[in-house]
């Protein structure tokens, strides 16, 4: 957030002329901020196992809430599984599916 705006704040992004981050980039940023991983998120491949990287059950709850707030979505009960939070790839697909609904 070196630009002084929240990268998910679309109005702020437009006002400053900053390119909107992709869903994947935003998910990666949120995972880095809320996942409490044992390694820096920039060292993790998009397909990397978040649980092997240190994601805990408690951190998963915080991550879910941060994603819901950032993307204005709500994870339905059927998506509240370890599988949904397995990697940045899977989370990105889940967010894109929720946003399309």
C-alpha positions as CSV (number, residue, x, y, z in Angstrom):
1,X,0.0,0.0,0.0
2,X,2.8,2.3,-0.8
3,X,0.5,4.5,-2.9
4,X,-1.4,5.5,0.3
5,X,-4.7,3.9,-0.8
6,X,-6.3,0.6,-0.2
7,X,-5.8,-1.5,-3.4
8,X,-9.3,-2.9,-3.0
9,X,-10.8,0.6,-2.7
10,X,-11.9,1.0,-6.3
11,X,-12.9,4.6,-6.0
12,X,-9.5,5.5,-4.5
13,X,-7.8,3.5,-7.3
14,X,-9.7,5.4,-10.0
15,X,-9.1,8.8,-8.4
16,X,-5.3,8.2,-8.2
17,X,-5.1,6.6,-11.7
18,X,-3.6,3.4,-10.2
19,X,-4.3,0.1,-12.0
20,X,-6.9,-2.1,-10.2
21,X,-5.2,-5.2,-8.9
22,X,-6.4,-8.5,-10.2
23,X,-8.5,-10.8,-8.0
24,X,-5.5,-13.1,-7.6
25,X,-3.2,-10.2,-6.6
26,X,-5.8,-9.0,-4.0
27,X,-6.3,-12.5,-2.6
28,X,-2.5,-12.9,-2.4
29,X,-2.2,-9.6,-0.5
30,X,-5.0,-10.5,1.9
31,X,-3.5,-14.0,2.5
32,X,-0.2,-12.2,3.3
33,X,-1.9,-9.9,5.8
34,X,-4.3,-12.3,7.5
35,X,-3.0,-15.8,6.9
36,X,-0.3,-15.7,9.6
37,X,1.8,-17.9,7.4
38,X,5.2,-19.2,8.5
39,X,6.8,-17.9,5.3
40,X,6.3,-14.7,3.3
41,X,3.4,-15.0,0.9
42,X,5.7,-13.8,-2.0
43,X,7.7,-17.0,-1.5
44,X,4.6,-19.2,-2.0
45,X,3.4,-20.3,-5.4
46,X,-0.3,-19.7,-6.3
47,X,-0.8,-23.4,-6.1
48,X,1.2,-23.8,-2.9
49,X,-0.5,-25.4,0.1
50,X,-1.4,-22.7,2.6
51,X,-1.8,-25.2,5.4
52,X,1.7,-26.5,4.8
53,X,2.9,-22.9,4.8
54,X,1.4,-22.4,8.3
55,X,-2.3,-21.5,7.9
56,X,-4.2,-22.6,11.0
57,X,-7.9,-23.0,11.6
58,X,-8.0,-19.8,13.6
59,X,-6.2,-17.9,10.9
60,X,-8.5,-19.4,8.3
61,X,-11.5,-17.7,10.0
62,X,-9.7,-14.3,10.0
63,X,-8.8,-14.8,6.4
64,X,-12.3,-15.7,5.4
65,X,-13.7,-12.5,7.1
66,X,-11.1,-10.3,5.5
67,X,-11.9,-11.8,2.0
68,X,-15.6,-11.4,2.6
69,X,-15.1,-7.7,3.6
70,X,-12.7,-6.9,0.8
71,X,-14.8,-8.5,-2.0
72,X,-18.3,-7.9,-0.5
73,X,-19.1,-11.5,-0.7
74,X,-20.2,-14.2,1.8
75,X,-18.9,-17.7,1.8
76,X,-21.9,-20.1,2.0
77,X,-21.7,-23.1,4.4
78,X,-20.9,-25.4,1.5
79,X,-17.7,-23.5,0.8
80,X,-16.5,-23.5,4.4
81,X,-14.1,-26.3,4.1
82,X,-10.3,-26.8,4.3
83,X,-10.4,-27.4,0.5
84,X,-11.6,-23.9,-0.2
85,X,-8.7,-22.3,1.6
86,X,-6.0,-24.8,0.4
87,X,-4.2,-22.4,-2.0
88,X,-4.3,-18.9,-3.5
89,X,-5.5,-20.6,-6.8
90,X,-8.5,-22.2,-5.0
91,X,-9.3,-19.0,-3.1
92,X,-9.2,-16.9,-6.2
93,X,-11.5,-19.3,-8.0
94,X,-13.9,-19.3,-5.0
95,X,-14.0,-15.5,-4.9
96,X,-14.5,-15.2,-8.7
97,X,-17.4,-17.7,-8.4
98,X,-19.0,-15.8,-5.5
99,X,-18.7,-12.4,-7.3
100,X,-20.3,-13.9,-10.4
101,X,-23.3,-15.2,-8.5
